[in-house]
């Protein structure tokens, strides 16, 4: 079956070869589904069977009930103003952590976006190619890859090692990881810019720094801010995960309440978390609309 | 008709030294000849139109004059006011010597019109002043005046991406006013404009070198300036230029006072040589370039 597939998809003409690739992809996908399911069902330890056990569903129901306050003693935290205030403060901490993280990522990417772009370092947009430019370009690209490749959770684990717990290590971890992402995306925006306006400025007598300042920077800025806002939406979700590692905010409290079996408090934290995510999504969308020039 | 016309010089201004001297400057790109060895002298006060079919060397000549290309014989075969543009670093000296308006105007799309106009001063400003100007615009009044002169004072806070082609050209001309060079070069400046906008645009370009009103500082140097523009429209050339140089196969084909340019001369210059001679050449070229 496989062999005939290869023979059939051998390109005889552009149209026909493409058609065959598509058809055999569908066959291959179907085969993969069958093998994958066979693997799950034949392996006793996959845990898949648990999904169909009554016990599992009873446990899930019990957990949801306790989130809603069943079986807890004392008044529900949902009716205590003090609990709302305390958890609200944690939510603010989480928001502060995300903003601080974007500040770190944004400031770093802003400084690096031009040395990290190939057309700036090789002189296409202004100035002559230089060894220093090439070296800095390489170093910035390695930095982008390194910071991006290591997940924020791992950065947080490392940083909490030598910084006292709180929102600073969390923000630092998120900031470093996102620096790599935002920086690389923005540098690629610069690499795709039309070089003609920059050349016109050069012809008007502008030196390389001035060409970059007037011809490159204003063009890259809107996309840079857009990327930053998109990442903010992601970061506000990740703050909770990073918070698990004693990094403060809603995440830390969430973990503590879970381990104390205070399920109603967990539910309250989830409500705050949802409000926060929705608010940041709306705000980010608004800001992105603002910066979309032309 | 195919005989090469005798080369004649245009109106000579009574200046002993030419402002621009090109001595056997040539440029070869790989196997393509951008420009054959070419001699040309242009005096202050002259407005020279370059005509010729695509690939005849007009753009190469303009880029050599702008210092963007180095002639094959070395930078010294092009001289403007005693200096070789290709020898000068970007900065005050080059900026006040020569400036170029391109066909696409090449404005920075996201930068407000005011800063695009002020960018003409970048060659004159220090780096600190250039940075500061992005926050608190320097010479704001001069930029306003330049935009008022080209008739789009109300667009000062717009972004060039939202302007029409004619308005973008006006911004580019206002930028050139701020730069205020001795020699203004223009590469098909009106090719993308309709006839009415082309007429207005050409008048504004001529104003850059022809009257003191055209300049931000009104420094009384108008009689010292020169304009060199490539274009294809005979009527515009007769109205706005003093001299016309026809290029063909990267050589000077004719060199006439602009008033003597008639359609027969242009027909011959643009003649494709295999039966296309009867086609109205200018209409065809203008449409394609637009």
Interface residues (C-beta under 8 A of the other chain):
Chain A: X196 X197 X199 X200 X201 X202 X203 X204 X205 X206 X207 X208 X209 X210 X213 X214 X215 X218 X219 X221 X222 X293 X294
Chain B: X66 X68 X89 X90 X91 X92 X94 X95 X96 X99 X100 X102 X104 X105 X106 X107 X108 X109 X110 X111 X115 X119 X120 X122 X123 X124 X125 X127 X130 X131 X134 X159 X161 X162 X175 X179
